[in-house]
Amino acid sequence: MSIDPPGSGSTVRRIMLGASLRRLREASGLDRGQAGFHIRASESKISRMELGRVGFKTRDVEDLLTLYGVVDDAERRALLEMVREANTPGWWHKYSSELPTWFTTYVGLEEAASVIRTYEVQFVPGLLQTASYARSVYQLGNPDASPEKIERRVHMRMQRQERFTQKDGPRLWAVIDEAALKRTIGGREVMSEQLQHLLEVAALPNITIQVMPFKFGKHAAEGGAFSILRFPESDLSDVVYVEQLWGALYLDKREDIDPYLTAMEQLCVESTTPGGTVELIGGLLRKM
């Protein structure tokens, strides 16, 4: 795992700030040991700061900027503002008591992403679920959860979707295995509503839905579901998210990302066209 789950704050802002500090250090000709000595810290702490894996203290960043020769007031203010943003919890942290730490990390990355490409096998992707479908899915995996906890989780899922239905929202490209659409979750009424919802959101300009049909018994993503997140900042690499039963993998190294990019491209080639998706889902609705 390349990205450590944070306890709070903005994951992406931390990564951006860390990358900026690394560039400034390298431009000044200093190594991590020298930078660490200046702020009374170890070389490993500087490494973690530059990777965005720890929180930032304003005083430490101020001292490093001075060491790196950053004297321009506007540049210093901009970087110190990033410290504040990196340490400010996002809206999703009010749900932290209901969420595992590893998933809180994902929501933070999702919130900052400009493009999300996802492949789902078991269920309709969370960002495309109706409230009734989401409630049924959560109840399946958490049969002992209280009604209040279930509703908070559903509300959070609906809140995550809001960015993607706005006029200038981020791009969402989902490939859904045909099995997920034929698996009746919550009963026929809930599933019918869910399929109709997919038809509606598929018409949005920033959402593309494809279906991996049964006829491809063997395909590029047999390993299971995954998502690829891309960010508007050129300094940030893509992140691959692979959810597991009791945790998740976050991959951001090129050699780890490339196989998933290749698999996603192949999935898109083998899956239905957007028009074919509408036809397939319409056919499923007519049979219900």
Sequence and secondary structure as in RCSB ss.txt:
>XXXX:A:sequence
MSIDPPGSGSTVRRIMLGASLRRLREASGLDRGQAGFHIRASESKISRMELGRVGFKTRDVEDLLTLYGVVDDAE
RRALLEMVREANTPGWWHKYSSELPTWFTTYVGLEEAASVIRTYEVQFVPGLLQTASYARSVYQLGNPDASPEKI
ERRVHMRMQRQERFTQKDGPRLWAVIDEAALKRTIGGREVMSEQLQHLLEVAALPNITIQVMPFKFGKHAAEGGA
FSILRFPESDLSDVVYVEQLWGALYLDKREDIDPYLTAMEQLCVESTTPGGTVELIGGLLRKM
>XXXX:A:secstr
  S   SSS HHHHHHHHHHHHHHHHHHT  HHHHHHHTT  HHHHHHHHTT S   HHHHHHHHHHTT   HHH
HHHHHHHHHHHTS  GGGGGTTTS HHHHHHHHHHHH SEEEEEESSS  GGG  HHHHHHHHHHH TT  HHHH
HHHHHHHHHHHGGGGSTT  EEEEEEEHHHHHS  S HHHHHHHHHHHHHHTTSTTEEEEEE TT SS TTTT  
EEEEE S TTS  EEEEEETTEEEEE SHHHHHHHHHHHHHHHHHS  HHHHHHHHHHHHHH 
